[in-house]
């Protein structure tokens, strides 16, 4: 298998991964919260998040890897990040390993939890950006986990429409769509498999 392309600074990506051998990575409800807590610890220092969806055996993210200067500024301002520790690849590795370690300990399993390497597809224009957001949010319905994707609790759909505080880049997402009304309206446009193959070439379930 060819080595995955390195994640580039100041670049948008659709990131996705699933459990090894299609194994569930979320066993019970508390696992979703733990995943997001570890995500905040390891990934938020090196990336901005625009959308996400966590499903039973896989997940999707739309992120922007921060520029080197943004990461350097954070490292200097935070005592928790000494020289050389905020490398993007290391943060992702630590994130996956920390979550897998917790699941293994809680449920008496051993070995890898996630498929390697994780998927990453650059998002290169505004049209692709908002279509990836639709695809991510529609995923639970696509995989028949709910009849209506808006009923799935573990995605960013509701948070992006909410007025509550959020770590998501909410205002920038809504600006891409135009308004909250445009956001909800455009989500009724179903992303077809042929289109999604451009930003999810190996759609996972």
C-alpha positions, 0 to 999 in steps of 0.5 A: 500500500502506498504511503498516505500523502502528508497533511499540509499546513493551511489546507482544508481536508475531508478526514475519515476513518473506520474501525479495523475490520469494520469493528465498532469504534463507539460501543456506547454513548459515553464513547462519543463524548470521550472521542470529542474530548480527546479530539479537543486535546490533540487535534484542535491545537493544530486544526480548525473544525468545520463539520463532523459526524461520528457513526458507530464504526467510522467518522468524518471530519472537515478541518483546516490544518493550521499554518505553521505560524499559527501553531508556533504562536500557540506553542509559544503561548501555552506551557503545555506545548514545549518546543517541537511537540506540536507536529500535525502527524504526531497529534493525529497519531496521539489522538488515535492511540489515546482513544484506542487505548481507552476503548481497549481498557474499557472493553477488554480488547487488544490491538489496533482499533482504527484502520490505517492509514486514515483517509484524507482528501484536500478540499480545494474550493468553496463549492466542494467545501459546502458539498462535503459539509452536506455529505458529512451530515447526511452520512447517518441517513446514507448508512440507514442508521436513522431515517432523517440525518437531522435526528442523529445526535453525534454530528455538527448539524445542530451545533452549527445552527445553535446559538450556544458556544461552540468550538466549531468554526460556525460563522465561517461555515454559515458564511459559506452557505449564505445564512442559517436558512440557506444552510437548512435549505441546501441540506435537503440537496442529497449528495449522490454517490457519483459526486461524493466519490470526488471527496470520499473515493472509498466511502466507508460503512 
